[in-house]
Amino acid sequence: MSTDKRTTVTIGDQTFERGPQGATHQVATGDIPILTTQQGVPVSDDQNTEKAGARGPSLLEDFHFREKIFHFDHERIPERVVHARGYGAHGFFELTDSLSDYTTASVLGKIGKRVPAFVRFSTVAGARGSSDMVRDVRGFAVKLYTEEGNWDLVGNNMPVFFIQDAIKFPDMVHAVKEEPDSGFPQAQSAHDNFWDFASLSPETVHMLLWIMSDRAIPRSFRFMEGFGVHTFRLVNADGKSTYVKFHWKPKQGLQSVVWNEAVKINGADPDFHRRDLWDAINSGDFPEWELGVQLFDDAFADKFDFDILDATKLIPEELVPVRRIGRLVLNRMVDNFFAETEQVAFCTQNVVPGIAFTNDPLLQGRNFSYLDTQTKRLGGPNFTHLPINAPKCPFHNFQQDGHMAMHNPKGRANYEPNSWGMGPRENPQTGYKPYAEELNGRKTRERGELFADHYSQARQFYASQTSTEQTHIKDAFVFELSKCLTPAIRARVVAHLLNVDETLAQAVAEGLRLEKMPAPAPAARTPLTDLPASNPLSILKNGPKTFKGRKLGVLVTDGTDAELLAALMKAAETEGTTIELVAPAVGGVKTTDGKLIPAGQKIVGAPSVLYDAVVLLPSAEGAKLLTREATARDFVADAFAHAKFIGYGAEAKPLLAKGGITPEDMDDGIVPLKAVSDLQNFITLCRNLRFWDREARTQAV
């Protein structure tokens, strides 16, 4: 693309060129060398893949993109470059509402049809040995073994992404990974490189709001949404296309943790999410999600304020409601972690007849990249022979040999056409056909015109949060940017936030103690200021209706009231809540009836961050003992600071006091348990998950 279409803009201390669709370009001048390919060919545009028209599909002849993504895909062996830390489980998908009018895909056609499924959840930035509870996007990759082949819906727990074009994926991941000179930080975005990249790439701003929200620190894989991110197509028997976005809606509601809690969980149990999924499935509490679809046509796409091919944008559910069409149930853990979870290979190009792609430039690049990545990571082209990756329907082809081949064509014919009457043949009736989209565009490195709006949906997302969630977003920006050593980077981020919400920007600036408020970053396209709030974008507006599937930590000692404890355990069982007893010794405690009750955890290894709510039921002597134990005091203090519901017996008051909870601090989230009749009321109260009114009183800076 010629530079005469570009304008010069300045964000904070940095000046660069901007293309007509909003992409930022840093251009070689003076002593700065020219970017080239590995063959030494100068690069004119490192922001956009080559396409057939600004909104057309990416072209295979784009050698710069191919070389860049090819090299990136081969940077790490043997673990994944991204999504290295993952955890998987088996289950099934069952269709509850037919889409046969929209697609020929059998898995979406017959109500009641069940197909096997495998799901891998993951973090993005960290290595395989990093911790679960980091601030990060969570991968939500689903493999459905259908009768027409494998369908991989490779998504995340957020519906948008950082970048608009796959050519920027290596840069984005390089920036968020540990800095190459120091080798740290691990599994964190709180460092200069990431925020330097983000502050110079306005297209990231919408995703920055998501990643700084509590969506990035989910309480459990079971309590988070999944999204296909991209716009796909459904194609019916007449060849008619309908656009579709895919959603996974958790049946147990949304839930996240708070940041201080996440930091402590990583120390107490770096396998927190893994253990949670393992315990839930093995106890018979099978996680379940509903598959939802947003269906829309070209008429909607043409009138939508944003480009449906832009992966940094979403379609609010108020504009296109999510239609629930099926359920995903995970009911079996893997037999061997390496053979299944580590060797499973997801590829976005794995679709079945009736599902097709759009020209989303990020999706187009992923379709190329994933196959290449899996081939490298798993040692060669035969990774599809591994049981976890192999289709469960019949499959036949003439592919042969290669590293670790487990089956080859039988007989004489290893090619087609052949006259030996051997081997498989194509089928024009049932075989996969691409959507017959008409294309007419010049070769170019551009983006669709509407891609240039970088701030409007970020504004909408922020406006859709509760005041509690908005505070968490502000705190996350302040924390992350406080880890940046370069003041100019902090200022550039605030310059972008001024285009999102002035109050947010001002609060972040104050939290960083910026000496001077920067000017707003120049917007490539004037942001829309009248987009309405969307309730589905909030976690707290979409929480659970019960305390089912949650975990209650109960602090007990010798002399704990046996009747009260038994009644609490019964009330929790009725609700579907897991109880774990925390005691001075893991061997257990003797209650007032003289029975020895085994404990699940010793107090020094079971901080309250591991539980959704806590109950304190020590005896008078037990409370006296625990007031001298620092971890017991922390158990109480952290539960209070994290706005959790706290139930307590009559003898626990000294422990509350030692935990820093004064009579003035007692609120409606701290509940006395004087009699058996109080227990069900407490469990019912816990359905709210947190007593958020307390949080403002526990934060001063």
RAZI-V401206 format. One record per residue. RES is the residue in one letter. SS is DSSP state (2 for helix, 1 for strand, 0 for the rest). PHI is phi as a letter, one per 20 degrees, with the letter a starting at -180 (999 if undefined). Layout:
res	ss	phi
RES	SS	PHI
RES	SS	PHI
This chain:
res	ss	phi
M	0	999
S	0	f
T	2	f
D	2	f
K	2	e
R	0	e
T	1	c
T	1	e
V	1	c
T	1	c
I	1	c
G	0	m
D	0	e
Q	1	d
T	1	d
F	1	b
E	1	e
R	1	c
G	0	f
P	0	f
Q	0	d
G	0	n
A	0	f
T	1	e
H	1	c
Q	0	e
V	0	d
A	0	f
T	0	b
G	0	l
D	0	e
I	0	f
P	0	f
I	0	e
L	0	f
T	1	c
T	0	f
Q	0	f
Q	0	e
G	0	n
V	0	f
P	1	f
V	0	d
S	0	e
D	0	b
D	0	d
Q	0	d
N	0	c
T	0	f
E	0	f
K	1	c
A	1	e
G	0	n
A	0	g
R	0	d
G	0	e
P	0	f
S	1	f
L	0	d
L	0	f
E	0	f
D	0	f
F	2	f
H	2	f
F	2	f
R	2	g
E	2	f
K	2	f
I	2	f
F	2	f
H	2	f
F	2	f
D	2	f
H	0	d
E	0	f
R	0	c
I	0	b
P	0	e
E	0	f
R	0	f
V	0	f
V	0	c
H	0	m
A	0	f
R	0	e
G	1	c
Y	1	b
G	1	c
A	1	b
H	1	e
G	1	a
F	1	b
F	1	d
E	1	c
L	1	e
T	0	d
D	0	b
S	0	f
L	0	d
S	0	f
D	0	f
Y	0	d
T	0	b
T	0	e
A	0	f
S	2	f
V	2	f
L	2	d
G	0	d
K	0	d
I	0	f
G	0	n
K	0	f
R	1	d
V	1	c
P	1	f
A	1	c
F	1	c
V	1	c
R	1	c
F	1	e
S	1	a
T	1	e
V	0	e
A	0	e
G	0	f
A	0	f
R	0	g
G	0	e
S	0	f
S	0	e
D	0	f
M	0	e
V	0	d
R	0	f
D	0	a
V	0	f
R	1	d
G	1	f
F	1	c
A	1	d
V	1	d
K	1	d
L	1	d
Y	1	e
T	1	e
E	0	f
E	0	d
G	1	o
N	1	e
W	1	d
D	1	d
L	1	d
V	1	e
G	1	c
N	1	c
N	0	e
M	0	c
P	0	e
V	0	c
F	0	c
F	0	f
I	0	c
Q	0	d
D	0	c
A	2	f
I	2	f
K	2	e
F	2	f
P	2	g
D	2	f
M	2	f
V	2	f
H	2	g
A	2	f
V	2	e
K	0	f
E	0	g
E	0	f
P	0	f
D	0	e
S	0	e
G	0	m
F	0	b
P	0	e
Q	0	e
A	0	l
Q	0	c
S	0	e
A	0	e
H	0	b
D	2	g
N	2	f
F	2	f
W	2	f
D	2	f
F	2	f
A	2	f
S	2	f
L	0	e
S	0	c
P	2	g
E	2	f
T	2	f
V	2	f
H	2	g
M	2	f
L	2	f
L	2	f
W	2	f
I	2	f
M	0	e
S	0	e
D	2	f
R	2	g
A	2	e
I	0	c
P	1	f
R	0	f
S	0	b
F	2	g
R	2	f
F	2	d
M	0	c
E	0	e
G	1	c
F	1	c
G	0	f
V	0	m
H	0	e
T	0	e
F	1	d
R	1	c
L	1	d
V	1	c
N	0	e
A	0	f
D	0	e
G	0	n
K	0	e
S	1	d
T	1	c
Y	1	f
V	1	b
K	1	d
F	1	d
H	1	c
W	1	d
K	1	d
P	1	f
K	0	f
Q	0	e
G	0	m
L	0	e
Q	0	a
S	1	c
V	0	d
V	0	e
W	2	f
N	2	g
E	2	f
A	2	f
V	2	g
K	2	f
I	2	f
N	2	g
G	2	f
A	2	f
D	0	b
P	0	f
D	0	d
F	2	g
H	2	f
R	2	f
R	2	f
D	2	f
L	2	f
W	2	g
D	2	f
A	2	f
I	2	f
N	2	f
S	0	e
G	0	n
D	0	e
F	0	f
P	0	f
E	1	b
W	1	c
E	1	e
L	1	e
G	1	d
V	1	c
Q	1	d
L	1	d
F	1	b
D	0	d
D	2	f
A	2	f
F	2	f
A	2	g
D	2	f
K	2	e
F	0	f
D	0	f
F	0	c
D	0	e
I	0	f
L	0	e
D	0	e
A	0	f
T	0	e
K	0	c
L	0	c
I	0	d
P	0	g
E	0	f
E	0	f
L	0	e
V	0	c
P	0	f
V	0	e
R	1	e
R	1	e
I	1	c
G	1	a
R	1	c
L	1	d
V	1	c
L	1	d
N	1	c
R	1	b
M	1	f
V	0	f
D	0	e
N	0	b
F	2	f
F	2	f
A	2	f
E	2	d
T	2	f
E	2	f
Q	0	e
V	0	f
A	0	c
F	0	e
C	0	c
T	0	f
Q	0	f
N	0	f
V	0	c
V	0	d
P	0	g
G	0	o
I	1	c
A	1	c
F	0	e
T	0	d
N	0	e
D	0	g
P	2	f
L	2	f
L	2	f
Q	2	g
G	2	f
R	2	f
N	2	g
F	2	f
S	2	f
Y	2	f
L	2	f
D	2	f
T	2	f
Q	2	f
T	2	f
K	2	f
R	2	f
L	0	d
G	0	n
G	0	q
P	2	f
N	2	e
F	2	f
T	2	f
H	2	f
L	0	f
P	0	g
I	0	f
N	0	d
A	0	f
P	0	f
K	0	e
C	0	e
P	0	g
F	0	b
H	0	b
N	0	a
F	0	d
Q	0	f
Q	0	b
D	0	l
G	0	n
H	0	f
M	0	m
A	0	f
M	0	d
H	0	b
N	0	c
P	0	g
K	0	e
G	0	n
R	0	f
A	0	e
N	0	c
Y	0	b
E	0	b
P	0	f
N	0	c
S	0	d
W	0	e
G	0	m
M	0	d
G	0	n
P	0	f
R	0	c
E	0	f
N	0	c
P	0	f
Q	0	e
T	0	d
G	0	f
Y	0	f
K	0	c
P	0	f
Y	0	f
A	0	e
E	0	f
E	0	e
L	0	c
N	0	b
G	0	b
R	0	f
K	1	f
T	1	b
R	0	d
E	0	b
R	0	c
G	0	g
E	2	g
L	2	f
F	2	f
A	2	f
D	0	e
H	0	d
Y	0	c
S	2	f
Q	2	f
A	2	f
R	2	f
Q	2	f
F	2	f
Y	2	f
A	2	f
S	0	e
Q	0	e
T	0	f
S	2	f
T	2	f
E	2	f
Q	2	f
T	2	f
H	2	f
I	2	f
K	2	g
D	2	f
A	2	f
F	2	f
V	2	f
F	2	f
E	2	f
L	2	f
S	2	f
K	0	e
C	0	e
L	0	e
T	0	d
P	2	g
A	2	f
I	2	f
R	2	g
A	2	f
R	2	f
V	2	f
V	2	f
A	2	f
H	2	f
L	2	f
L	0	f
N	0	e
V	0	e
D	0	a
E	2	f
T	2	f
L	2	f
A	2	f
Q	2	f
A	2	f
V	2	f
A	2	f
E	2	f
G	2	f
L	2	e
R	0	l
L	0	f
E	0	f
K	0	c
M	0	f
P	0	f
A	0	f
P	0	g
A	0	f
P	0	f
A	0	e
A	0	f
R	0	b
T	0	g
P	0	f
L	0	e
T	0	d
D	0	d
L	0	f
P	0	f
A	0	f
S	0	c
N	2	g
P	2	f
L	2	e
S	0	e
I	0	f
L	2	f
K	2	e
N	2	c
G	0	e
P	0	f
K	0	d
T	0	c
F	0	e
K	0	f
G	0	n
R	0	e
K	1	c
L	1	d
G	1	e
V	1	d
L	1	e
V	1	c
T	0	b
D	0	g
G	0	n
T	0	f
D	0	f
A	2	f
E	2	f
L	2	f
L	2	f
A	2	f
A	2	f
L	2	f
M	2	f
K	2	f
A	2	f
A	2	f
E	2	f
T	2	f
E	2	f
G	0	n
T	0	e
T	1	e
I	1	d
E	1	c
L	1	e
V	1	d
A	1	c
P	0	f
A	0	c
V	0	f
G	0	f
G	0	o
V	1	c
K	1	e
T	0	e
T	0	f
D	0	e
G	0	n
K	0	e
L	1	e
I	1	d
P	0	f
A	0	d
G	0	e
Q	1	b
K	1	e
I	2	g
V	2	f
G	2	d
A	0	c
P	0	f
S	2	f
V	2	f
L	2	e
Y	0	c
D	0	e
A	1	b
V	1	c
V	1	c
L	1	d
L	1	c
P	0	f
S	0	f
A	2	f
E	2	f
G	2	f
A	2	f
K	2	f
L	2	f
L	2	f
T	0	f
R	0	e
E	0	d
A	2	g
T	2	f
A	2	f
R	2	f
D	2	f
F	2	g
V	2	f
A	2	f
D	2	f
A	2	g
F	2	f
A	2	f
H	0	e
A	0	m
K	0	e
F	0	f
I	1	c
G	1	d
Y	1	b
G	0	e
A	2	f
E	2	e
A	2	e
K	2	g
P	2	f
L	2	f
L	2	f
A	2	f
K	2	f
G	0	e
G	0	n
I	0	e
T	0	e
P	2	g
E	2	f
D	2	e
M	0	f
D	0	c
D	0	f
G	0	e
I	1	d
V	1	d
P	1	f
L	0	d
K	0	e
A	0	b
V	0	g
S	2	f
D	2	f
L	2	f
Q	2	f
N	2	f
F	2	f
I	2	f
T	2	f
L	2	f
C	2	f
R	0	f
N	0	f
L	0	m
R	0	b
F	0	d
W	2	f
D	2	g
R	2	f
E	2	g
A	2	f
R	2	e
T	2	d
Q	0	c
A	0	d
V	0	c
